[in-house]
Amino acid sequence: MARISLIAPEVASPDVREIYETTLRGKPGNIQKALAHRPEMLKNFLSFYGSVGRSLDRKLYELIYLRISLINGCRYCTQHHVASSKRAGLTSEDWTALKAGDYSRFGEKERTALMYVEKLTRTLREINQSDFDELKKHFPDPEIVDLHMLAGLANFTNRVTDPLGLELEFPEEKI
């Protein structure tokens, strides 16, 4: 159960109601309902969230977000990205591999990114030049920036959703 109240559409302020109806097409999730306590923050978060990772292949985006959410044990984000990863072509076998930290089924570029974001998530201070040299073999600078921002975004949302007690808006899918 959520540890704070969630702003339902019928009681939302006009500003929030407009965001719910336009940006979120009438389907706000519980994270948006929590952020609605701060309408300006909700607006800015949605804009930021929508801009991060967009230079990356959609499959890679979902692999990264899912792996970080699995490392952090974030049920809310994991489930949301299991759902969205289906549209990017990921399978239950991919999810199982990600959960186990087994990247062997993925291509070299994907493995490099996954190993990097795992290190970034688990041991941030150990990132070194050789890690960047590996990234540079597969990613131009704009994609490296996006990869870092995506890792930061995933870690950020993992630290907001589950601690606030946000429940899933749909049935959980087992991995």
Helices and strands as residue ranges (DSSP letters): G 9-11, H 14-21, H 30-35, H 39-51, H 58-72, H 75-87, H 92-100, H 108-122, G 124-126, H 129-136, H 141-161
